[in-house]
Amino acid sequence: MVEHRRISVPTPFQVGDVNCYVLEGDSVALVDPGPDTEDAYATLENELSDMDIEVEDVDHVVVTHPHLDHFGVAELIRERSGCTVHADEAAVSILEDYDAYYHREKRYFKILLEEMGMPSQKVNVVVELPGAYTMLGPPIPSRALEPHEDGDTIDVGVELTCIETPGHAPGSTSYRRKDALYTGDHLLEEITPNPTMQLPEDGERPRTLALYLESMKELRDLDVELCHPGHGPVVDDPEERIQYTLDHHESRKQKLHQMVEEQPKTAYELMQEMWPEIPATEYFFGMSEVIGHMDILEADGDVELRGDEVKTYHSS
Ligand SMILES: [Zn+2]
């Protein structure tokens, strides 16, 4: 039995194509249709037509997480088809107005990145960068959005169980279908996903890497046979890939700990030392990774963050 068909949808981002999964049951559902570009839409239209599906036939779009490469074209598909767009409750408010979300992030991270030692000129470049792309994810009207939460089962022609897998993005969700899981960017075969920093909830910045690693361990206990990721090939040995991802982060954490033991450093200095060649376009991801590991070391009592205007990590 064909479980789904996969369309490689082009994106203008460095990550390359995004995987859109076409689920055909009592209706037609697309998991992660891609960004709102002409290229992406033309690819979807052509590939669906080869399956005897018109865009107008789409009943459901499922969004694993609110990143432009995954959801942007959902609104165009909805305009043509009247489909329902399903996403986690934490993702829905972002999908309603991605641009507003970006502007909230911009204000928050401008302050945070400066506190973490990044020179303000560079901070300005970093926080402006995503602004050029927000039009790739036009607002989706609230009435078309169907929020779900952890443990819900949604019927999109086939039944999917929603498993919140936090860390990579707000509301990041994996969807279980029998022995397989659609993982979005939570688990990938060829890349170790980056749990990027996110806006505070109830005044506290979420410790995204810690949350990510925790949910990665929970994923292991689900005992699924296959994972269908948002980018790249199928993960045919999820247990091995999960272990690899956990080990990778453990060794990064240890290396960062050693770097702070040598002498106190800011997150920006740690990033520069870890990846001397890192381009400004990757700064946000680099800072997210460093701060994510430092969050864990801080919680374990291994390091302390000190200072007012500019903060420095000290070994404790
Ligand atoms: Zn992605």
Boltz pocket constraint, residues with backbone or C-beta under 6 A from the ligand:
constraints:
  - pocket:
      binder: B
      contacts: [[A, 15], [A, 18], [A, 67], [A, 69], [A, 70], [A, 185], [A, 230], [A, 231]]
      max_distance: 6.0
